[in-house]
Amino acid sequence: MIQQTHINLYAVLLAVGSIQGIFLMMSLLTIGDLRRKANLLLAILMFLFAYDLFDEFLLESGYMQLLPRIAVIEHITDLLYGPVIYFYVSRITTPPRQQSVKGWLRHLVPGLLTACLAVYLMTRLPLQDFIDFIEASDTASGVLELYDFLTLSLGIFSILVYLLWSVRLVVRHQKSIGDTYSYREAVDLQWLKTMLLSLGGLFLVYLSLYVLSIFGINTPDLLDSVLYLSIIFCIFFLGFMGIRQPGLFIEDQGVREQEEIAETGPDMPPAPGYQGTGIDESQSRLILDELRSLLAENPLYLEPKLTIADLAQASGFKSHYISQAINQNLQINFFDFINRYRVEFVCKRLKDSDDNILGVAMDAGFSSKSSFYTAFRKHAGMTPKQFRALQATAVQ
């Protein structure tokens, strides 16, 4: 028996959230340039969220009974969430040359096979089986119940695995920042961490519902509502962040292109025993001396957005040789190497003038007050005010 349809406030919120998801999806697709591929993945994620909200709207309003066969599509999205999230994070944190479309496609196989099985069930089982399944009737088809349980379980496992893999990519990126950039603003991907944290929160609520259902515990409607209302919030948050983060995609892509150019430039011959992948100690000391001479003549460190690719282009050495020379001889990374020069510049200015401290820091290439004070304390062993006071005492 088909139930009567009805619309309440919760159903309206679900419909609005689904429409907003589609709107943001279309907005992301209209943004071109270097963000196109990343935004395409985020748009797909918006679509998956929008469909889940639409599916819940059909259930809440009673319209699902008018289209009962599509009930088997519900958990296919669970098998797609994980890969899409992982692809998105990978696109942002991994150089394009390390990404493979063919490699990505294999991650979609479980979802595609499940979709094929869903189509098979939709065309083979009678309509009444789907109606009984939606209404949780005692006469509900065992085939549909088994299919629902297996796809839900696989979806839960898939989301967990891909979220962990995504977190691993972000952690790896965090470790690589110091070897690539002389600054952390924007490239530290704080917004991406917040995104993964939000998605992790959604997953925990979903996992709780799953565990309770396994033990036969009836979950309160409030918990379901919290899950889907949280999805609405995530749609707004993710869409907003995707549209508001243009600099990272462009800037990061620029660094990667510069690295490719630097790789083809002049460089040291490979050291014996390194098989072309490294340099020996004498060569690394020579490179470091060349870098110091270059920076003495041309203070590139005053450029706030200086990257190791920029230094590679200016010096003619490959980026990884520069990184090895700095790490091997000074036991620091590129980030600390450049910021040490910036701190020395600030110290000299503070000795020779009464200029505003923050103004001097900006002249030295620091991008923010917090990064400046952190670097100054690390390399000078005191705060800028303490350093200036110490110099004044020494003069007296």
N, C-alpha and C positions, 0 to 999 in steps of 0.2 A: 504494500500500500504506500503510495507516494504522499509524504507529509505536505502540509500547507507551508508556503514560504512566508517569511517574516523578516523585517529589517529592524534592528535595534542599534543603539549607539556604538556598541562594539563592532558590529558588522560594518557600520559606516566608516569607522576608523580603519578597519582592515581594507576597505575599498579605496579610501583616500591614500593609505600607505602604498597600496599596490600601484595606483595611478602615479603617485609621486616617484616610485621606483622606475616606472617606464619613462617618465619625463626626464629623470636624471640620466637614465641610460641613453636616451636620445641626445641629451646635452653633451655627455661624454664622447659620443660618437662624432659629434660635430667639431670637436677640438682636434686640429690636425697637427702639423709639424712633428717634432721628435717624441711627442707624448702619445702618438697615435696607437701604438701597439699596447702600451701599458693601459691606456684608457679603454681600449677594446676589451681587455680582460676584466677591468673594473666594471664596464658596462654589462658584460655577461653575468658578473656577480650580482649586479643590480636586478637583472632580469630574473635570476634564480630566486632572489628574495621576493621580488614582485609576484612571481608565480606562487610561491608558498603562501603569501598573504592572500592571494586570490583564491587559492584552494581552501584556506581556512574560512574565507568569506562565504564560499559556496556551502561549506558545512554548517556554519553558524546561521546563515539565512535560510537554509533548507533548499537552496537551488541545486545542491549536489544530487538530490533525488531526481531532478529533471535530467541530469547528465551523469548517471551512476557509473558508466563505464570508465570515466576518466579518473575514478578513485584509485586505480592501480598505478597512476603516474606519480602519486604523491611522493614516494620515497626515492624516485629516480634522481631528484635534485640533490638528495643527501650524498649520492655517489659522485656528484659533479662539484659540490662545494669545495671539497678538499683540493682536488687538482687545480681548479680555477684560482683559489687563494694562493696556492703554491706557485703557479705560473706567474701570477701578478707580483708576488714578492721576489721571485727569481728574476723577472724582467727588470726590476728596479735595482737589485743588489748584485747581479751577475753580468759581466761583460757579454755583449751579443755573440762574440765568437765562441763562447762556452755554452751557448744555448742551441738546442736542436729541435726543430719542429717535429721531426720524426720521433725523437725521444719523448716529446710531450704527448704525442698521439697515443702512445701505449698506456698512458695514465687514464685515458678516457675509455679504454676497452670495457671495464666493468659496467660503467654507466650505459654505454651503447648496447652491450649484451642484455642488460636489464630492460632497456627500452624495447628491444626486439621481443623479449619475453612478454612484456606488457602488451604490446600490439597483438601478439599471438593469443593471449588470454582474452583480450577485448573482442577478438573476432571469433573465438571458439566457445566461450562460456555463454549461457543464456542470460538475458537481461536481469531476470529475477535474482540470480546469484549475486549480482553486484548490488542490487537494492537491499538484499538481506545482509550483505557484508557491511554496507554503510550504516544500517540500522542496528548492527551487532545482534542480529537475530540468532536464535538457537539453531536455526536451519541454514545458517551462513555456510557457504562453500569452504570445505577444509583446504582446498587448493589455494583459494584467495587468502585465507588466513595464514597459511604457510608461506606463501609468496610475500605477504606483507611483513611477516616477522623476519624473514631472511633478508629482504631488501633493507629493512630498518636496521638490522644488526650490522650488515655490511656497511651501510651508510655511516653509522656511529663510529665503527672502526676506521673507516676511510677518513673521516673528518679529523679524528684524533691523530692518526699517523701524519697526515699532511700539515696539520697545524704544528706538530712537533718539528717536521722538516722545515717549515717556514721560519719557525723561531731559530732553528740552527743556521739558516741562511742569514738572518739578521745579525746573529751573534758573530758569525764569520765576517760579515761586512764591518761590524764595529771594530773587530781586531785589525782589519785592513786599512781603516781610516788613517791611522798614524803613519802608515807607509806610503800613503798616496796624497794626502791633503795637508796643508799647513794651517787649516782651520777646521772647526767642527760644526759651525752653524749651518743648518739646512742639511748637510750631508750625514748628520748623525741619525737621521731617520726616526726622530722621536715620534713623529706623527704615525709612522708605520708600526712602531711598538704599541702605541695607543690603539691602533686599529686591530692588531692581533690580540691585544688584551680584551678589547670589546668582543671580538669574535669568540675568544676563549670563554668569556662570561656567558655568551649565548649557548655555547656548546655544553657548559656545565649544567645549565637549566635543562637543556634537551636530554642530556645524559641522565639527569635525575628522573625525568619523566619516564625514560626508557627502563631504568632500573626498577622503579616502582611498578611499572606494568609487568615486568618479568615475575615479580613476587606477588602479582595479583592484587596489588593495593590500588584502590581507586584514587586517582589523582584529582585534587580539587580543580574546578574550572579556573580558579584564580591563577594557578600555576601555568596553565595553557595561555591564559590572557597575558601574563607577564612575559612569556616567551615571545608571543607575536607582537606585542606592543614594543618590546625591546628591538625586534627586527625593524619596526618602523623607525625607531630612533637611529638604528645602525644605517638604514638607508639614507637618512638625512646626513648623518655624520660622514659616512664613506663617500657619498656623492659630493658633499661640500669639500672634503679634503682632497678628493681626486681632482676637482676643478681648481682648487686653490694652491696646488703644488706644482706649478709649471716650471719653476726655476730648477728644481732638482733634476727632472728628466732631461732638460736641455743642457744643464751644466754637466751632469754626469756623463751624458753622451759626448759632450765636447771633450771631456777628459779622456774618454776612451778613444776618440778619434785622434787626439794628440799622441796618445800612447802608441797607436798604430804607426803614426808618422815617425815617432822617435825610434821605433824598432827598426826602421829602414835606414836610419842615419848612420854616420860613422861611429865606430866604437872600438874598444880594445879587442885584440885577438883573444880567443878563449884560452884559458889556462890549461896546461896539461893535466889530465886526470879528471877535469870537470866535464868533458865531452860537450863543450859549447854551452854549458848551462851556468857557469860561474867564472870567477876570477880568483887568482891566488892573492896572498897577502901583500906582496910587493905591488901588484897591479892595483889592488884596492887602496893602498896608501897613496899611490900616484893619482888615482882618480880623486881621492879626498883632497889632496893638495891642489889639484886643478880646480875643484869646486870652490875651495877657499879663495883661491886667486880670482876666480870669476866673480864671487860675491863681494870681494874687496873692491873690484873695479866697477862692478855693476850690481848695486844693492837690490837684487830681485826680491828679497825678502820684504821689501816695503809694499809689495803688491799683496793686498789682503786675500785674494783668491789664488795665490800661487799653489801650483800642484807639482808633483814630481815629474809629470809630463812636460811642464813648462821648463823645468830645470834641465830635463833631458834634451829638449830642443836647443836650449841656449848653450849647453856644454858639448853636445854631440855624443854623449854616452847614453847607453840604454838605461831605461828606468830601473830595471832590476839590478843592474851593475851599480848604479848610484845608491840604491837601497842597501845592497850588500856592503858597499864601501863604508857607508855611515854606520851600519849595524856592527860591522866587524871591527872597526877602529875606535868608535866612540861608545858602543853599546847603547845607542839610542836610535829612535826611528826618525823618519823624515820630518814629522810634525815637531818633535822636540828640537831637531837640528835647526830648523828655520826659526822657531820661536826663541831659541837661544840667541840668535843674531838680533831678533827684534828687541829682546830684553836688553842686550848690550847697547843697542841704539838708544833706547829709553834712558838707560843709566847715564850715558854720555850727555844726553840733552838735559837731564835733571841736574847734572853737575854744572853745566855751562849756562843754564838759564833758569828763569822763574816761571816758565810756561806752565799752563794748566796741565796737570798730570794726564787726565783723560785725553786731552787734545794731542799730547805727545804720543800716547798709546795708539791713537788712530793714525797718526803720521807714520808710526812704526810698522803698520800693517795689521794691527789687531782689529778684529771685526766687532768686538763687544767688550763691555766693561768686565764681565765675569771671566771671559777667556783671558783677558789681559792680566787681571789680578791673580788668577790661578797660575799662569805661566811665570809671572814675576816672582811670586813666592817660591815656585819650584826652582827657578834658575838663580835667583838672587838671595834666597834664603830669608827674605823679609818682605814687608809690604812697601809699595812705592813711597808712602809718607815716611816710613821708618828710614828708608834709604836716603831720602832728601834731608831728614833731620840729622842723620849721621854725618852727611857731607857738610852740613852747616856747622856742626860741632867740630869737625876736623879742621875747618877753615879758621875757626876761632882759636 
